[in-house]
Structure formats: structure tokens, C-alpha cells
Amino acid sequence: MSVDTCKPVYADNIEPDDEIDLDGDEYAEDLDPAVAMSGYALVERKTEWYDAATGFPWVTLWTTQGNFEMPAGHLVKLKVVE
């Protein structure tokens, strides 16, 4: 029997086709409960970029539940099957 669980992974290590759980994530907050995250979001693509003002690396995750920008070192919950 397999069990779905999550493990923390840095945003810059997330890849397309990964499934992530952004429920409760500070960079995926949405005040409207009608469009709140539900289940896992499938990552369709990832863009890495640098903030022009600070020079710090950031990541945009393009998912089936929206697009989310976060610092590259931010921990994201990655779905794993054990």
C-alpha cells in the first residue's frame, strides 16, 4: 500500500511535473476562500530569476492552481509516495 505524504524541498529544486501542497504557504495565500488551494498543484513550469532591487534569486512556479513567486530558498511541501 502506498501513502501520499509531503517533504520540504527548496523552491529552486522543484521541477515540472512535481506535485506540491501550497495550502497554508505564505507565498500562496489567497484571502478569497472560493479560490483557495485544494489538494496538490501540478507544476507545469518553473522560472528562476533575480530581483532587480535586491539581487536575490526568486522562483515562479506555474501550476494548475495558479502562479506563485517565492524566494529560491523557500521551503515548499513536495508530494512523495511512500
Secondary structure, 3 states (H helix, E strand, C coil): CCCEEEEEEEHHHCCCCCEEECCCCCCCCCCCHHHCCCCCEEEEEEEEEECCCCCCEEEEEEECCEEEEEECCCEEEEEEEC
